[in-house]
Amino acid sequence: MKTAEIVIVIFYMSLIAFCIIIGLYRKAISEYTFFVLTLLLGVTFVVESVGYFNLWTKNKVAGWVFLLFLPVQYSLYALYFKNIIKNDKIKKTILISVPVLLLWNICNTVFFQSFLMLNTYAILLTCLLYCTWSSIYLIQLLRGIGDENLAHNPHFWICTGTLFFYSVSFFIIAFIQIINKEDHGLASQLWFLIRALNIILYGLFAYGFICQIKRQNSII
């Protein structure tokens, strides 16, 4: 990895660590949604650390790590969305999507991409699902359901970051699948762009956690 990539990775990993600390600060995770998010970020930090250690020491992606991580990540994200979305039918759909994604993850590994490869087909599906659930929550806010003060609503910032990151990542990863064999150099640059987008994602996560702390302080 180049110096610029290392700096970006260290920066967004620091943002993840900051979110975890904020999540634990003054029992912010006493609210269930933030308990789930803090757990999600903790698992993410460990997996990203293992993945980048393998990349720096062996110069290859530890596909098996992310293969195991993807269902865990989605399950925790699904629990989060289930608790902030009000519509009961959508809540049930979110729960049903968890085993569906797990099944697709297994099928992808058996029939399309091996255990040692980065499971990009399964990642594309999760991108679509994250964008769907985030959009539903944001539409819910536009309809006046929930916290009307968007600037101080932590879930608004977290869902906005999620929608932006995964919508852009979907098109980048899909394009990488097309051009990877013909132009590996360009594909590597696009992966660099995704790493850079993590700064926006976890920056908005951090701001959302700060909003949660301020909200709890105002209640106290």
C-alpha positions in Angstrom: 0.0 0.0 0.0 1.2 3.5 -0.8 1.8 6.2 1.9 -1.5 8.0 1.0 -3.5 4.8 1.4 -1.9 4.1 4.8 -2.7 7.6 6.0 -6.3 7.3 4.9 -6.6 3.9 6.6 -5.1 5.1 9.8 -7.4 8.1 9.8 -10.7 6.3 9.3 -9.6 3.5 11.7 -9.0 6.3 14.3 -12.6 7.5 13.6 -13.9 4.0 14.2 -12.0 3.9 17.5 -13.3 7.3 18.4 -16.9 6.2 17.8 -16.3 3.2 20.0 -15.0 5.4 22.8 -17.9 7.8 22.4 -20.3 4.9 22.4 -18.9 3.7 25.8 -18.7 7.2 27.2 -21.2 7.9 30.0 -23.1 4.8 29.1 -24.2 6.1 25.7 -24.8 2.5 24.7 -27.5 2.2 27.3 -29.8 2.9 24.3 -30.2 -0.3 22.4 -29.5 1.1 19.0 -26.2 2.5 20.1 -25.3 -0.7 21.9 -25.7 -2.4 18.6 -23.8 0.2 16.7 -20.9 0.2 19.2 -20.8 -3.6 18.9 -20.8 -3.3 15.1 -18.0 -0.8 15.1 -16.0 -3.0 17.5 -16.2 -6.0 15.2 -15.5 -3.8 12.2 -12.3 -2.4 13.9 -11.0 -5.9 14.6 -11.8 -7.3 11.1 -10.3 -4.2 9.4 -7.2 -4.5 11.5 -6.8 -8.2 10.6 -7.5 -7.5 6.9 -5.0 -4.7 6.6 -2.3 -6.5 8.6 -2.6 -9.4 6.1 -2.5 -6.9 3.2 0.6 -5.1 4.5 2.5 -8.3 5.5 1.4 -10.7 2.7 0.4 -8.2 0.1 -3.0 -9.9 -0.5 -6.5 -9.4 0.6 -7.7 -11.8 3.4 -11.0 -12.6 1.6 -12.0 -15.3 4.1 -12.0 -12.7 6.9 -14.5 -10.5 5.1 -16.5 -13.5 4.0 -17.1 -14.4 7.7 -17.5 -10.7 8.7 -20.2 -9.9 6.1 -23.1 -11.8 7.7 -22.2 -10.5 11.2 -22.0 -7.0 9.9 -25.3 -7.2 8.2 -27.0 -8.9 11.1 -26.0 -6.0 13.4 -26.9 -3.4 10.9 -30.2 -5.1 10.4 -30.9 -5.0 14.2 -30.1 -1.3 14.1 -32.5 -0.5 11.2 -35.2 -2.7 12.7 -35.2 -0.5 15.8 -35.3 2.9 14.1 -37.8 2.1 11.3 -41.4 2.4 12.5 -43.2 0.3 9.8 -43.9 -3.2 11.1 -43.9 -4.8 7.7 -40.5 -3.4 6.9 -39.3 -4.5 10.3 -40.3 -8.1 9.4 -38.7 -7.8 5.9 -35.4 -6.7 7.5 -35.4 -9.7 9.8 -36.2 -12.0 6.8 -33.3 -10.5 4.9 -30.7 -11.7 7.4 -31.0 -15.4 6.6 -31.5 -14.6 2.9 -28.1 -12.7 2.9 -26.5 -15.6 4.8 -27.8 -18.1 2.2 -26.6 -15.9 -0.7 -23.2 -15.5 1.0 -22.9 -19.3 1.2 -24.1 -19.8 -2.4 -21.7 -17.2 -3.7 -18.8 -18.9 -1.9 -19.7 -22.4 -3.3 -20.7 -21.5 -6.8 -19.1 -18.2 -7.8 -16.3 -16.9 -5.6 -14.0 -19.1 -3.5 -13.5 -18.9 0.2 -10.2 -17.1 -0.3 -11.6 -14.4 -2.6 -13.2 -11.1 -1.6 -17.0 -11.9 -1.9 -17.9 -8.9 -4.0 -21.2 -10.4 -5.2 -22.4 -10.7 -1.7 -21.1 -7.2 -0.9 -23.1 -5.7 -3.7 -26.3 -7.2 -2.3 -25.5 -5.7 1.1 -24.9 -2.3 -0.5 -28.4 -2.4 -2.0 -29.9 -3.5 1.3 -28.1 -0.8 3.3 -29.2 1.8 0.8 -32.8 0.6 1.0 -33.1 0.6 4.8 -31.3 4.0 5.1 -33.6 5.5 2.5 -36.7 4.2 4.2 -35.6 5.8 7.5 -34.8 9.1 5.8 -38.2 9.1 4.1 -39.8 8.4 7.4 -38.2 11.5 8.8 -39.4 13.6 5.8 -42.9 12.4 6.6 -42.6 13.8 10.1 -42.3 10.5 11.8 -39.8 10.6 14.6 -37.3 13.3 15.6 -38.0 16.5 13.7 -34.7 18.2 14.7 -32.5 16.7 12.0 -29.4 18.6 13.0 -29.4 16.8 16.4 -30.9 13.5 15.3 -28.0 11.0 15.5 -29.8 8.5 13.3 -30.2 11.0 10.5 -26.4 11.5 10.3 -25.7 7.7 10.6 -28.2 6.8 7.9 -27.0 9.6 5.6 -23.5 8.4 5.9 -24.6 4.8 5.3 -26.7 5.8 2.2 -23.9 7.9 0.7 -21.1 5.4 1.3 -22.9 2.3 0.1 -24.6 3.8 -2.9 -21.3 5.1 -4.2 -19.5 1.9 -3.2 -22.1 -0.2 -5.1 -21.3 1.4 -8.4 -17.6 1.5 -7.8 -17.5 -2.3 -6.9 -19.7 -3.2 -9.8 -17.4 -1.3 -12.2 -14.3 -2.9 -10.6 -15.9 -6.3 -11.4 -16.1 -5.3 -15.1 -12.6 -3.8 -15.5 -10.5 -5.7 -13.0 -9.0 -8.2 -15.5 -8.5 -5.6 -18.3 -7.1 -2.7 -16.1 -5.9 -3.9 -12.7 -4.3 -0.5 -12.0 -7.5 1.4 -12.4 -9.3 -1.2 -10.2 -6.7 -0.6 -7.5 -7.3 3.1 -7.7 -11.0 2.6 -7.3 -10.5 0.5 -4.1 -8.4 3.4 -2.9 -11.4 5.7 -3.5 -13.6 3.4 -1.4 -11.1 3.5 1.5 -11.2 7.3 1.3 -15.0 7.3 1.4 -14.7 5.5 4.7 -13.6 8.8 6.2 -17.0 10.4 5.3 -18.9 7.3 6.6 -17.2 7.1 10.0 -17.0 10.9 10.3 -20.8 11.0 10.1 -21.0 8.1 12.5 -18.8 10.0 14.9 -21.0 13.1 14.6 -24.1 10.9 15.2 -22.5 9.5 18.4 -21.7 13.0 19.6 -25.3 14.0 19.0 -26.4 11.0 21.1 -24.2 12.2 24.0 -25.7 15.7 23.7 -29.2 14.3 23.6 -28.6 12.3 26.7 -27.1 15.3 28.5 -30.2 17.4 27.6 -32.4 14.7 29.1 -30.3 14.6 32.3 
